Structures are given as C-alpha cells and as structure tokens.
Amino acid sequence: MDNIIAYEISKSNGKSKEQNFKNGLYNVWTMELIAGAFNFGKGTLKDFKAYMENNKQYAYFKIHQ
C-alpha cells in the first residue's frame, strides 16, 4: 500500500481516534480510490481535500506522508 494518501477515522464511535485506528475502524484512501470516487472517475487530490474539509465534523483524517 505505497499509495496511501490518508486514513479516514469515523467520529461516530465514541472512542479516541487513536483507539479507533488501533482497532482498525478506519477507511484507507489511495489515489486510485480518490480518482474513482470523485469527479465522475477523474478525481484529484484537490477533490479529496474538499471532501476532507466537508466531512471534518464526521471523521478525523490522518494524512500519510
């Protein structure tokens, strides 16, 4: 998974983001998934950053560098 961009960790489970991450309660976003999920199959990192901004009240995002 060299292509990981970010982990999306739900806030709906009352535990801390670290505990949710440790327990595997997260989604993995890669460039391939981003491309398919946004802009009719032509998603970009810019589209994903807008998604993160629009969903920050529901999820934590842990950016992988």
NUMIMAR-605575 format. One record per residue (C-alpha): residue in one letter; y, z, x. Coordinates in steps of 0.2 Angstrom, whole numbers, plus 2048, in hexadecimal, padded with zeros to 3 digits. Example, Ala and Ser with C-alpha at 12.3 -4.5 7.8 and 13.67 -1.06 7.14 Angstrom:
<pt A <7EA 827 83E>>
<pt S <7FB 824 844>>
***
This chain:
<pt M <800 800 800>>
<pt D <80D 7FB 80D>>
<pt N <817 7F4 800>>
<pt I <81C 804 7F7>>
<pt I <82E 805 7F2>>
<pt A <82E 815 7E7>>
<pt Y <824 822 7DE>>
<pt E <82A 825 7CC>>
<pt I <826 837 7C7>>
<pt S <828 83C 7B4>>
<pt K <832 84B 7B0>>
<pt S <829 84D 79F>>
<pt N <81C 858 7A8>>
<pt G <825 869 7AA>>
<pt K <81F 86B 7BC>>
<pt S <82A 867 7CC>>
<pt K <82A 855 7D2>>
<pt E <821 85B 7E2>>
<pt Q <813 863 7D7>>
<pt N <812 853 7CC>>
<pt F <811 848 7DC>>
<pt K <804 853 7E4>>
<pt N <7FA 852 7D4>>
<pt G <7FB 83F 7D3>>
<pt L <806 83E 7C4>>
<pt Y <811 830 7C9>>
<pt N <812 81D 7C9>>
<pt V <813 812 7D8>>
<pt W <820 804 7D9>>
<pt T <81D 7F5 7E5>>
<pt M <827 7E5 7E7>>
<pt E <819 7DC 7DE>>
<pt L <81A 7E8 7CF>>
<pt I <82D 7E7 7CF>>
<pt A <82D 7D4 7CF>>
<pt G <821 7D4 7C0>>
<pt A <82A 7E1 7B6>>
<pt F <83C 7DC 7B6>>
<pt N <846 7CC 7B3>>
<pt F <838 7C2 7AB>>
<pt G <82D 7C3 7BA>>
<pt K <83B 7C1 7C7>>
<pt G <83F 7D3 7C9>>
<pt T <849 7D9 7D9>>
<pt L <84C 7E9 7E1>>
<pt K <85D 7E9 7D9>>
<pt D <854 7E8 7C8>>
<pt F <84A 7F7 7CD>>
<pt K <859 801 7D3>>
<pt A <861 7FE 7C1>>
<pt Y <850 804 7B9>>
<pt M <851 814 7C4>>
<pt E <863 817 7BF>>
<pt N <85F 815 7AD>>
<pt N <850 820 7AD>>
<pt K <855 82E 7B8>>
<pt Q <856 83A 7A9>>
<pt Y <843 837 7A6>>
<pt A <83C 835 7B8>>
<pt Y <83F 83A 7CA>>
<pt F <83E 82B 7D6>>
<pt K <838 82E 7E8>>
<pt I <83D 81F 7F3>>
<pt H <830 81A 800>>
<pt Q <838 814 810>>
***
